[in-house]
Amino acid sequence: MHWGLAADAILVVHLAFVLFALFGGLLAGRWRLFLLLHPPAAAWAIFVELTGRGCPLTAWEQQLRLRAGEAGYSEGFIEHYLLPLLYPDWLSLPVQYVLAAFVLLVNLAIYIWVWRRYLRHDAQALGQR
């Protein structure tokens, strides 16, 4: 098996999960199934940020990279891949709290929008009967 390719696949899945945790509530505006799937994902992302606990996908990716003969990395997924692109070197615990609050606020805003959309849709459906 190509361990490096598997590690890259985990990387893509991990990035997709991060994006889903942040913006997945928008999918709930289209498909109600995401009202069940997204809140636990967002809660996990907030939990990981507030506790500093690593995500299991990071450990899995690192193990696959080591099996492929590649160098692993000691920091987590966000620190290794996203922080160099998005955040300055002075990232600290208070900044992580701000990030967790940002995820929470973005999702609250999205869910308020989704809730209002459903209320409008339900009101229109009742008006047509």
Protein Blocks (a to p, Z undefined) as FASTA:
>chain_A
ZZklmmmmmmmmmmmmmmmmmmmmmmmmmmmklmmmmmmmmmmmmmmmmnopacfklmmm
mmmmmmnopacdfbdfklmmmmmmmpcfklcfklmmmmmmmmmmmmmmmmmmmmmmmmmm
mmmmmmmZZ
